[in-house]
């Protein structure tokens, strides 16, 4: 994918760390918009609370293992017990997250389920696609937005989600509870501007509990349309409050 890092570009991508993406306060993420809509926080607070989680979850470890293997090696340590620190060195657990043998076994099963899925070329997309690329764009109203799809390949956005129950009716509850479809609409908007075509959007839901199965969900066009309408309303209110906060007294 061609990238344009010029600040004047209306839509561009950057390859950067998650921390750098979250630190870019000139653009607003879907997480900040969802937090603003759900909690009633001010736009400034909703943006400021977008930080890297202090405690990694099994889902974060799976993301790193599948999408950013180099980050997995840097952020996680595996084994039966946390390795002792070398003489004069800080404890490795202070910098890296220890994964128990049980967690490692679960991750291996989850990874195999994703890569072995044979109804869609998930393995090919994840190996060949642009993974964890930051996308920034400016809309006609001057709103500045950002997104970080898990993987973009062949006009398909692949978004990895972990859930305790991946069956359609149960995962639909998770979509509603966590605002996943708002995130999907936000990502589709950004990628459409980037590539000039409307992409497909797929949730790859993986069970975080045994047997660690997988189910691929593609939101219905009506669901994305409804989420887009809701998203535009949230963006409008977000921008209005942000402008009001910046206005001189």
C-alpha positions as CSV (number, residue, x, y, z in Angstrom):
1,X,0.0,0.0,0.0
2,X,1.2,3.4,-0.9
3,X,1.6,5.7,2.1
4,X,1.8,9.5,2.3
5,X,3.1,10.9,5.6
6,X,2.5,14.5,4.6
7,X,0.4,16.4,7.2
8,X,-1.4,18.1,4.3
9,X,-2.7,14.9,2.8
10,X,-6.4,14.3,3.4
11,X,-5.8,10.6,3.9
12,X,-2.6,8.9,4.6
13,X,-1.1,5.9,6.5
14,X,1.9,5.5,8.8
15,X,3.7,2.5,10.1
16,X,4.2,3.2,13.7
17,X,3.9,1.6,17.2
18,X,0.6,1.5,19.0
19,X,1.9,3.9,21.6
20,X,2.8,6.4,18.8
21,X,-0.7,6.0,17.3
22,X,-2.4,6.6,20.6
23,X,-0.2,9.6,21.4
24,X,-1.3,11.4,18.2
25,X,-3.8,13.7,19.7
26,X,-4.5,15.7,16.5
27,X,-6.7,12.9,15.2
28,X,-9.6,11.1,17.0
29,X,-10.0,7.3,17.1
30,X,-13.2,5.2,17.2
31,X,-12.3,4.2,20.8
32,X,-12.5,7.9,21.8
33,X,-15.8,8.4,20.0
34,X,-17.3,5.3,21.6
35,X,-16.1,6.4,25.0
36,X,-17.5,9.9,24.5
37,X,-20.9,8.4,23.5
38,X,-21.0,5.8,26.2
39,X,-19.8,7.7,29.2
40,X,-20.6,11.4,28.4
41,X,-17.0,12.3,29.0
42,X,-15.8,15.6,27.4
43,X,-14.0,15.1,24.1
44,X,-10.7,16.1,25.7
45,X,-11.0,13.5,28.4
46,X,-12.3,10.8,26.0
47,X,-9.2,11.3,23.9
48,X,-6.8,11.5,26.8
49,X,-7.9,8.2,28.3
50,X,-6.9,6.4,25.1
51,X,-3.8,4.8,26.5
52,X,-1.9,1.5,26.2
53,X,-3.4,-1.0,28.6
54,X,-1.1,-1.6,31.6
55,X,-2.1,-5.3,31.9
56,X,-2.0,-7.4,28.7
57,X,-4.9,-9.8,28.1
58,X,-5.0,-13.1,26.2
59,X,-6.6,-11.2,23.4
60,X,-3.7,-8.7,23.3
61,X,-1.2,-11.6,23.3
62,X,-3.1,-13.3,20.4
63,X,-3.1,-10.0,18.4
64,X,0.6,-9.6,18.9
65,X,1.4,-13.3,18.0
66,X,-0.6,-13.1,14.8
67,X,-0.2,-9.5,13.7
68,X,3.0,-8.3,15.3
69,X,5.3,-11.2,16.1
70,X,8.2,-8.9,16.8
71,X,6.1,-7.1,19.5
72,X,5.1,-10.5,20.9
73,X,8.8,-11.3,21.4
74,X,9.5,-7.9,23.0
75,X,6.4,-7.7,25.3
76,X,5.9,-11.3,26.4
77,X,7.9,-14.0,28.1
78,X,6.8,-17.6,28.1
79,X,7.7,-20.6,30.3
80,X,6.6,-22.5,33.4
81,X,7.6,-19.6,35.6
82,X,8.9,-16.1,35.2
83,X,12.7,-16.2,34.7
84,X,14.7,-14.8,37.5
85,X,16.5,-11.4,36.9
86,X,20.2,-11.4,36.1
87,X,22.4,-10.0,38.9
88,X,22.1,-6.2,38.9
89,X,19.2,-6.2,36.5
90,X,15.6,-5.3,37.0
91,X,13.0,-8.1,37.1
92,X,12.0,-9.0,33.5
93,X,8.4,-9.0,34.7
94,X,8.6,-5.2,35.0
95,X,9.1,-4.9,31.3
96,X,7.4,-8.0,29.8
97,X,4.3,-9.9,30.5
98,X,4.7,-13.5,31.6
99,X,2.5,-16.1,29.9
100,X,1.9,-19.3,31.8
101,X,2.1,-22.7,30.2
102,X,-1.7,-22.9,30.1
103,X,-1.9,-19.4,28.4
104,X,0.7,-20.5,25.9
105,X,-1.2,-23.6,25.1
106,X,-4.4,-21.7,24.7
107,X,-2.7,-19.1,22.4
108,X,-1.3,-21.9,20.2
109,X,-4.7,-23.4,19.8
110,X,-6.3,-20.0,19.0
111,X,-3.6,-19.2,16.5
112,X,-4.0,-22.6,14.8
113,X,-7.7,-22.1,14.6
114,X,-7.3,-18.7,12.8
115,X,-4.6,-19.9,10.4
116,X,-6.3,-23.2,9.7
117,X,-9.7,-21.6,8.8
118,X,-10.5,-22.9,5.3
119,X,-13.6,-21.1,4.3
120,X,-11.7,-17.9,3.7
121,X,-8.0,-17.3,3.0
122,X,-7.3,-15.9,6.4
123,X,-3.7,-17.1,6.6
124,X,-2.9,-15.5,3.2
125,X,-4.5,-12.2,4.2
126,X,-2.7,-12.1,7.5
127,X,0.6,-13.0,5.9
128,X,0.3,-10.7,2.8
129,X,-1.8,-7.8,4.1
130,X,-1.0,-4.5,5.8
131,X,-1.1,-5.3,9.5
132,X,-1.6,-2.7,12.3
133,X,-1.1,0.2,9.9
134,X,-2.3,3.6,11.2
135,X,-4.7,5.5,8.9
136,X,-5.4,9.2,9.3
137,X,-7.9,11.3,7.4
138,X,-9.8,14.6,7.3
139,X,-13.4,14.8,6.3
140,X,-15.3,17.6,4.5
141,X,-16.3,19.2,7.8
142,X,-12.7,19.4,8.9
143,X,-12.9,16.5,11.4
144,X,-9.7,14.6,11.8
145,X,-10.0,10.9,12.4
146,X,-7.7,7.9,12.8
147,X,-8.0,4.1,12.6
148,X,-5.8,1.2,13.0
149,X,-7.3,-1.9,11.3
150,X,-5.8,-5.2,12.4
151,X,-5.2,-6.2,8.8
152,X,-6.1,-4.8,5.3
153,X,-5.7,-7.1,2.3
154,X,-7.4,-7.2,-1.1
155,X,-10.0,-4.6,-0.1
156,X,-10.9,-6.7,3.0
157,X,-10.6,-5.4,6.6
158,X,-9.9,-8.3,9.0
159,X,-10.6,-7.4,12.6
160,X,-9.6,-10.0,15.3
161,X,-11.8,-10.2,18.3
162,X,-11.7,-12.6,21.3
163,X,-14.9,-13.6,23.0
164,X,-16.2,-16.2,25.5
165,X,-19.0,-17.2,23.0
166,X,-18.5,-16.7,19.3
167,X,-21.9,-18.0,18.1
168,X,-23.7,-15.4,16.0
169,X,-26.5,-14.5,18.5
170,X,-24.0,-14.3,21.4
171,X,-21.4,-12.4,19.5
172,X,-24.1,-9.9,18.3
173,X,-24.5,-9.0,22.0
174,X,-20.8,-8.3,22.2
175,X,-21.0,-6.1,19.1
176,X,-23.8,-4.1,20.7
177,X,-22.2,-3.9,24.1
178,X,-18.8,-2.8,23.0
179,X,-19.8,-0.7,20.0
180,X,-18.0,-2.9,17.6
181,X,-20.2,-1.9,14.6
182,X,-19.4,1.8,15.3
183,X,-15.7,0.8,15.1
184,X,-16.4,-1.1,11.8
185,X,-18.2,1.9,10.3
186,X,-15.3,4.2,11.3
187,X,-12.7,1.8,9.8
188,X,-14.7,1.4,6.6
189,X,-15.0,5.2,6.2
190,X,-11.2,5.6,6.6
191,X,-10.2,2.8,4.3
192,X,-12.7,3.8,1.6
193,X,-11.1,7.2,1.5
194,X,-7.7,5.6,1.4
195,X,-8.1,3.1,-1.4
196,X,-11.1,4.7,-3.3
197,X,-13.3,1.6,-2.9
198,X,-15.6,0.4,-0.2
199,X,-13.9,-2.6,1.6
200,X,-15.5,-5.7,3.1
201,X,-15.4,-5.9,6.9
202,X,-14.9,-9.1,8.7
203,X,-14.9,-9.9,12.4
204,X,-12.7,-13.0,13.1
205,X,-14.1,-14.0,16.5
206,X,-11.9,-16.5,18.5
207,X,-13.0,-18.1,21.7
208,X,-10.9,-17.1,24.6
209,X,-12.1,-20.3,26.5
210,X,-11.9,-23.9,25.5
211,X,-12.2,-25.3,22.8
212,X,-11.0,-22.0,21.3
213,X,-13.1,-22.2,18.2
214,X,-13.4,-19.5,15.5
215,X,-16.3,-17.9,13.7
216,X,-16.1,-15.3,11.0
217,X,-18.9,-12.7,11.1
218,X,-19.5,-10.2,8.2
219,X,-21.9,-7.5,9.4
220,X,-25.0,-7.1,7.2
221,X,-25.0,-3.9,5.0
222,X,-28.0,-2.7,7.0
223,X,-26.0,-3.0,10.2
224,X,-23.1,-1.0,8.9
225,X,-25.5,1.6,7.4
226,X,-27.2,2.0,10.8
227,X,-23.8,2.2,12.6
228,X,-22.6,4.8,10.1
229,X,-25.6,7.0,10.8
230,X,-25.0,6.7,14.5
231,X,-21.3,7.4,14.0
232,X,-21.9,10.6,12.0
233,X,-24.1,11.8,14.8
234,X,-21.5,11.1,17.5
235,X,-18.8,12.8,15.4
236,X,-21.0,15.8,14.9
237,X,-21.6,16.1,18.7
238,X,-18.0,15.4,19.5
239,X,-16.8,18.2,17.1
240,X,-19.4,20.6,18.4
241,X,-18.3,20.1,22.0
242,X,-14.7,20.3,21.1
243,X,-15.2,23.6,19.3
244,X,-17.2,25.0,22.2
245,X,-14.4,24.0,24.6
246,X,-11.8,25.8,22.4
247,X,-13.9,29.0,22.0
248,X,-12.7,32.0,24.1
249,X,-14.9,32.9,27.0
